[in-house]
Amino acid sequence: CGQDADLVYKHDLIDKYGTLHKAGSPVILTSTQPSNYQYYTDTDGQYDNYQLRSQYLAEQKAGH
């Protein structure tokens, strides 16, 4: 629960600096990386563009 969440981008995304982040690429936050618990209990939407790497890979394998 307390370990860092292994996050990737859900979709291709251009950040506020103009950098393109491809879907499935690792999320490197300038702030502290959230724990799995923080990711799952997020209520303000700050992690909406991310998902767990394991979930992303499972969806890719299933063809979603």
Backbone as XML, in Angstrom:
<?xml version="1.0"?>
<chain id="A" units="angstrom">
  <residue number="1" name="CYS">
    <atom name="N" x="0.814" y="-1.200" z="0.000"/>
    <atom name="CA" x="0.000" y="0.000" z="0.000"/>
    <atom name="C" x="0.857" y="1.263" z="0.000"/>
  </residue>
  <residue number="2" name="GLY">
    <atom name="N" x="1.944" y="1.223" z="0.776"/>
    <atom name="CA" x="2.772" y="2.408" z="0.896"/>
    <atom name="C" x="3.859" y="2.519" z="-0.155"/>
  </residue>
  <residue number="3" name="GLN">
    <atom name="N" x="3.992" y="1.504" z="-1.028"/>
    <atom name="CA" x="5.043" y="1.596" z="-2.036"/>
    <atom name="C" x="4.622" y="2.537" z="-3.157"/>
  </residue>
  <residue number="4" name="ASP">
    <atom name="N" x="5.610" y="3.102" z="-3.842"/>
    <atom name="CA" x="5.324" y="4.031" z="-4.936"/>
    <atom name="C" x="4.499" y="3.347" z="-6.018"/>
  </residue>
  <residue number="5" name="ALA">
    <atom name="N" x="3.518" y="4.068" z="-6.532"/>
    <atom name="CA" x="2.695" y="3.556" z="-7.625"/>
    <atom name="C" x="3.513" y="3.587" z="-8.914"/>
  </residue>
  <residue number="6" name="ASP">
    <atom name="N" x="3.466" y="2.505" z="-9.687"/>
    <atom name="CA" x="4.163" y="2.410" z="-10.969"/>
    <atom name="C" x="3.189" y="2.907" z="-12.035"/>
  </residue>
  <residue number="7" name="LEU">
    <atom name="N" x="3.237" y="4.211" z="-12.308"/>
    <atom name="CA" x="2.251" y="4.848" z="-13.178"/>
    <atom name="C" x="2.776" y="5.077" z="-14.584"/>
  </residue>
  <residue number="8" name="VAL">
    <atom name="N" x="1.850" y="4.980" z="-15.551"/>
    <atom name="CA" x="2.122" y="5.325" z="-16.944"/>
    <atom name="C" x="0.999" y="6.244" z="-17.418"/>
  </residue>
  <residue number="9" name="TYR">
    <atom name="N" x="1.215" y="6.901" z="-18.549"/>
    <atom name="CA" x="0.182" y="7.765" z="-19.130"/>
    <atom name="C" x="-0.907" y="6.904" z="-19.756"/>
  </residue>
  <residue number="10" name="LYS">
    <atom name="N" x="-2.181" y="7.256" z="-19.524"/>
    <atom name="CA" x="-3.318" y="6.524" z="-20.093"/>
    <atom name="C" x="-3.408" y="6.737" z="-21.599"/>
  </residue>
  <residue number="11" name="HIS">
    <atom name="N" x="-3.209" y="7.962" z="-22.029"/>
    <atom name="CA" x="-3.358" y="8.368" z="-23.432"/>
    <atom name="C" x="-2.182" y="9.273" z="-23.779"/>
  </residue>
  <residue number="12" name="ASP">
    <atom name="N" x="-1.959" y="9.494" z="-25.070"/>
    <atom name="CA" x="-0.972" y="10.493" z="-25.470"/>
    <atom name="C" x="-1.396" y="11.827" z="-24.863"/>
  </residue>
  <residue number="13" name="LEU">
    <atom name="N" x="-0.429" y="12.559" z="-24.339"/>
    <atom name="CA" x="-0.740" y="13.802" z="-23.634"/>
    <atom name="C" x="0.384" y="14.808" z="-23.852"/>
  </residue>
  <residue number="14" name="ILE">
    <atom name="N" x="0.017" y="16.044" z="-24.152"/>
    <atom name="CA" x="0.991" y="17.133" z="-24.237"/>
    <atom name="C" x="0.873" y="17.931" z="-22.948"/>
  </residue>
  <residue number="15" name="ASP">
    <atom name="N" x="1.985" y="18.052" z="-22.223"/>
    <atom name="CA" x="1.947" y="18.768" z="-20.944"/>
    <atom name="C" x="2.046" y="20.278" z="-21.152"/>
  </residue>
  <residue number="16" name="LYS">
    <atom name="N" x="2.011" y="21.020" z="-20.064"/>
    <atom name="CA" x="2.001" y="22.487" z="-20.146"/>
    <atom name="C" x="3.289" y="23.061" z="-20.718"/>
  </residue>
  <residue number="17" name="TYR">
    <atom name="N" x="4.343" y="22.243" z="-20.813"/>
    <atom name="CA" x="5.613" y="22.694" z="-21.387"/>
    <atom name="C" x="5.740" y="22.315" z="-22.860"/>
  </residue>
  <residue number="18" name="GLY">
    <atom name="N" x="4.704" y="21.653" z="-23.403"/>
    <atom name="CA" x="4.716" y="21.252" z="-24.800"/>
    <atom name="C" x="5.362" y="19.901" z="-25.053"/>
  </residue>
  <residue number="19" name="THR">
    <atom name="N" x="5.663" y="19.153" z="-24.011"/>
    <atom name="CA" x="6.285" y="17.842" z="-24.145"/>
    <atom name="C" x="5.210" y="16.784" z="-24.380"/>
  </residue>
  <residue number="20" name="LEU">
    <atom name="N" x="5.413" y="15.965" z="-25.411"/>
    <atom name="CA" x="4.480" y="14.881" z="-25.704"/>
    <atom name="C" x="4.854" y="13.661" z="-24.877"/>
  </residue>
  <residue number="21" name="HIS">
    <atom name="N" x="3.887" y="13.128" z="-24.159"/>
    <atom name="CA" x="4.056" y="11.896" z="-23.393"/>
    <atom name="C" x="3.176" y="10.847" z="-24.063"/>
  </residue>
  <residue number="22" name="LYS">
    <atom name="N" x="3.785" y="9.779" z="-24.552"/>
    <atom name="CA" x="3.049" y="8.722" z="-25.244"/>
    <atom name="C" x="2.344" y="7.817" z="-24.244"/>
  </residue>
  <residue number="23" name="ALA">
    <atom name="N" x="1.185" y="7.320" z="-24.628"/>
    <atom name="CA" x="0.452" y="6.369" z="-23.796"/>
    <atom name="C" x="1.362" y="5.194" z="-23.459"/>
  </residue>
  <residue number="24" name="GLY">
    <atom name="N" x="1.375" y="4.820" z="-22.185"/>
    <atom name="CA" x="2.200" y="3.703" z="-21.731"/>
    <atom name="C" x="3.586" y="4.092" z="-21.275"/>
  </residue>
  <residue number="25" name="SER">
    <atom name="N" x="3.978" y="5.363" z="-21.502"/>
    <atom name="CA" x="5.306" y="5.784" z="-21.044"/>
    <atom name="C" x="5.263" y="6.102" z="-19.549"/>
  </residue>
  <residue number="26" name="PRO">
    <atom name="N" x="6.377" y="5.878" z="-18.851"/>
    <atom name="CA" x="6.407" y="6.082" z="-17.399"/>
    <atom name="C" x="6.127" y="7.528" z="-17.006"/>
  </residue>
  <residue number="27" name="VAL">
    <atom name="N" x="5.442" y="7.688" z="-15.898"/>
    <atom name="CA" x="5.156" y="9.006" z="-15.340"/>
    <atom name="C" x="6.270" y="9.345" z="-14.358"/>
  </residue>
  <residue number="28" name="ILE">
    <atom name="N" x="6.952" y="10.450" z="-14.600"/>
    <atom name="CA" x="7.985" y="10.951" z="-13.699"/>
    <atom name="C" x="7.496" y="12.295" z="-13.184"/>
  </residue>
  <residue number="29" name="LEU">
    <atom name="N" x="7.086" y="12.326" z="-11.942"/>
    <atom name="CA" x="6.555" y="13.557" z="-11.363"/>
    <atom name="C" x="7.673" y="14.352" z="-10.708"/>
  </residue>
  <residue number="30" name="THR">
    <atom name="N" x="7.590" y="15.675" z="-10.805"/>
    <atom name="CA" x="8.590" y="16.513" z="-10.147"/>
    <atom name="C" x="8.363" y="16.542" z="-8.648"/>
  </residue>
  <residue number="31" name="SER">
    <atom name="N" x="7.119" y="16.301" z="-8.257"/>
    <atom name="CA" x="6.812" y="16.186" z="-6.834"/>
    <atom name="C" x="7.050" y="14.732" z="-6.425"/>
  </residue>
  <residue number="32" name="THR">
    <atom name="N" x="6.702" y="14.398" z="-5.233"/>
    <atom name="CA" x="6.862" y="13.032" z="-4.750"/>
    <atom name="C" x="5.938" y="12.084" z="-5.500"/>
  </residue>
  <residue number="33" name="GLN">
    <atom name="N" x="6.479" y="10.955" z="-5.917"/>
    <atom name="CA" x="5.670" y="9.944" z="-6.593"/>
    <atom name="C" x="4.614" y="9.426" z="-5.613"/>
  </residue>
  <residue number="34" name="PRO">
    <atom name="N" x="3.344" y="9.346" z="-6.031"/>
    <atom name="CA" x="2.306" y="8.895" z="-5.101"/>
    <atom name="C" x="2.464" y="7.412" z="-4.768"/>
  </residue>
  <residue number="35" name="SER">
    <atom name="N" x="2.002" y="7.044" z="-3.606"/>
    <atom name="CA" x="1.958" y="5.625" z="-3.249"/>
    <atom name="C" x="0.744" y="5.003" z="-3.937"/>
  </residue>
  <residue number="36" name="ASN">
    <atom name="N" x="0.689" y="3.690" z="-3.920"/>
    <atom name="CA" x="-0.497" y="3.014" z="-4.464"/>
    <atom name="C" x="-1.745" y="3.502" z="-3.745"/>
  </residue>
  <residue number="37" name="TYR">
    <atom name="N" x="-1.667" y="3.656" z="-2.441"/>
    <atom name="CA" x="-2.811" y="4.125" z="-1.649"/>
    <atom name="C" x="-3.242" y="5.526" z="-2.091"/>
  </residue>
  <residue number="38" name="GLN">
    <atom name="N" x="-2.284" y="6.438" z="-2.233"/>
    <atom name="CA" x="-2.612" y="7.803" z="-2.652"/>
    <atom name="C" x="-3.246" y="7.810" z="-4.040"/>
  </residue>
  <residue number="39" name="TYR">
    <atom name="N" x="-2.748" y="6.975" z="-4.932"/>
    <atom name="CA" x="-3.308" y="6.898" z="-6.285"/>
    <atom name="C" x="-4.766" y="6.442" z="-6.247"/>
  </residue>
  <residue number="40" name="TYR">
    <atom name="N" x="-5.042" y="5.389" z="-5.497"/>
    <atom name="CA" x="-6.406" y="4.847" z="-5.438"/>
    <atom name="C" x="-7.381" y="5.731" z="-4.679"/>
  </residue>
  <residue number="41" name="THR">
    <atom name="N" x="-6.893" y="6.521" z="-3.739"/>
    <atom name="CA" x="-7.798" y="7.354" z="-2.941"/>
    <atom name="C" x="-7.836" y="8.799" z="-3.413"/>
  </residue>
  <residue number="42" name="ASP">
    <atom name="N" x="-7.218" y="9.091" z="-4.544"/>
    <atom name="CA" x="-7.200" y="10.453" z="-5.090"/>
    <atom name="C" x="-8.623" y="10.960" z="-5.291"/>
  </residue>
  <residue number="43" name="THR">
    <atom name="N" x="-8.938" y="12.096" z="-4.703"/>
    <atom name="CA" x="-10.280" y="12.662" z="-4.841"/>
    <atom name="C" x="-10.293" y="13.970" z="-5.620"/>
  </residue>
  <residue number="44" name="ASP">
    <atom name="N" x="-9.122" y="14.559" z="-5.867"/>
    <atom name="CA" x="-9.113" y="15.843" z="-6.576"/>
    <atom name="C" x="-8.746" y="15.704" z="-8.051"/>
  </residue>
  <residue number="45" name="GLY">
    <atom name="N" x="-8.570" y="14.490" z="-8.535"/>
    <atom name="CA" x="-8.344" y="14.269" z="-9.957"/>
    <atom name="C" x="-6.942" y="14.513" z="-10.453"/>
  </residue>
  <residue number="46" name="GLN">
    <atom name="N" x="-5.977" y="14.671" z="-9.563"/>
    <atom name="CA" x="-4.624" y="14.993" z="-10.022"/>
    <atom name="C" x="-3.940" y="13.841" z="-10.763"/>
  </residue>
  <residue number="47" name="TYR">
    <atom name="N" x="-4.454" y="12.634" z="-10.639"/>
    <atom name="CA" x="-3.851" y="11.483" z="-11.320"/>
    <atom name="C" x="-4.741" y="10.940" z="-12.440"/>
  </residue>
  <residue number="48" name="ASP">
    <atom name="N" x="-5.705" y="11.719" z="-12.898"/>
    <atom name="CA" x="-6.671" y="11.246" z="-13.895"/>
    <atom name="C" x="-6.036" y="10.831" z="-15.224"/>
  </residue>
  <residue number="49" name="ASN">
    <atom name="N" x="-4.901" y="11.391" z="-15.587"/>
    <atom name="CA" x="-4.261" y="11.067" z="-16.863"/>
    <atom name="C" x="-3.311" y="9.883" z="-16.769"/>
  </residue>
  <residue number="50" name="TYR">
    <atom name="N" x="-3.240" y="9.256" z="-15.611"/>
    <atom name="CA" x="-2.313" y="8.151" z="-15.375"/>
    <atom name="C" x="-3.075" y="6.885" z="-15.021"/>
  </residue>
  <residue number="51" name="GLN">
    <atom name="N" x="-2.396" y="5.751" z="-15.174"/>
    <atom name="CA" x="-2.929" y="4.497" z="-14.673"/>
    <atom name="C" x="-1.751" y="3.603" z="-14.292"/>
  </residue>
  <residue number="52" name="LEU">
    <atom name="N" x="-2.050" y="2.588" z="-13.506"/>
    <atom name="CA" x="-1.002" y="1.659" z="-13.102"/>
    <atom name="C" x="-0.475" y="0.924" z="-14.327"/>
  </residue>
  <residue number="53" name="ARG">
    <atom name="N" x="0.835" y="0.730" z="-14.374"/>
    <atom name="CA" x="1.453" y="0.049" z="-15.517"/>
    <atom name="C" x="0.816" y="-1.332" z="-15.729"/>
  </residue>
  <residue number="54" name="SER">
    <atom name="N" x="0.581" y="-2.070" z="-14.660"/>
    <atom name="CA" x="0.009" y="-3.417" z="-14.791"/>
    <atom name="C" x="-1.375" y="-3.366" z="-15.439"/>
  </residue>
  <residue number="55" name="GLN">
    <atom name="N" x="-2.169" y="-2.367" z="-15.103"/>
    <atom name="CA" x="-3.499" y="-2.215" z="-15.699"/>
    <atom name="C" x="-3.377" y="-1.866" z="-17.179"/>
  </residue>
  <residue number="56" name="TYR">
    <atom name="N" x="-2.473" y="-0.950" z="-17.505"/>
    <atom name="CA" x="-2.264" y="-0.553" z="-18.898"/>
    <atom name="C" x="-1.855" y="-1.766" z="-19.741"/>
  </residue>
  <residue number="57" name="LEU">
    <atom name="N" x="-0.903" y="-2.553" z="-19.239"/>
    <atom name="CA" x="-0.424" y="-3.716" z="-19.986"/>
    <atom name="C" x="-1.525" y="-4.761" z="-20.156"/>
  </residue>
  <residue number="58" name="ALA">
    <atom name="N" x="-2.337" y="-4.960" z="-19.127"/>
    <atom name="CA" x="-3.449" y="-5.913" z="-19.222"/>
    <atom name="C" x="-4.456" y="-5.460" z="-20.273"/>
  </residue>
  <residue number="59" name="GLU">
    <atom name="N" x="-4.741" y="-4.169" z="-20.326"/>
    <atom name="CA" x="-5.680" y="-3.648" z="-21.322"/>
    <atom name="C" x="-5.114" y="-3.780" z="-22.730"/>
  </residue>
  <residue number="60" name="GLN">
    <atom name="N" x="-3.821" y="-3.545" z="-22.889"/>
    <atom name="CA" x="-3.192" y="-3.689" z="-24.202"/>
    <atom name="C" x="-3.251" y="-5.140" z="-24.664"/>
  </residue>
  <residue number="61" name="LYS">
    <atom name="N" x="-2.994" y="-6.053" z="-23.740"/>
    <atom name="CA" x="-3.027" y="-7.482" z="-24.067"/>
    <atom name="C" x="-4.436" y="-7.921" z="-24.461"/>
  </residue>
  <residue number="62" name="ALA">
    <atom name="N" x="-5.440" y="-7.345" z="-23.797"/>
    <atom name="CA" x="-6.836" y="-7.691" z="-24.080"/>
    <atom name="C" x="-7.363" y="-6.991" z="-25.334"/>
  </residue>
  <residue number="63" name="GLY">
    <atom name="N" x="-6.577" y="-6.052" z="-25.869"/>
    <atom name="CA" x="-6.980" y="-5.364" z="-27.091"/>
    <atom name="C" x="-7.864" y="-4.159" z="-26.888"/>
  </residue>
  <residue number="64" name="HIS">
    <atom name="N" x="-7.806" y="-3.537" z="-25.731"/>
    <atom name="CA" x="-8.642" y="-2.352" z="-25.456"/>
    <atom name="C" x="-7.923" y="-1.112" z="-25.862"/>
  </residue>
</chain>
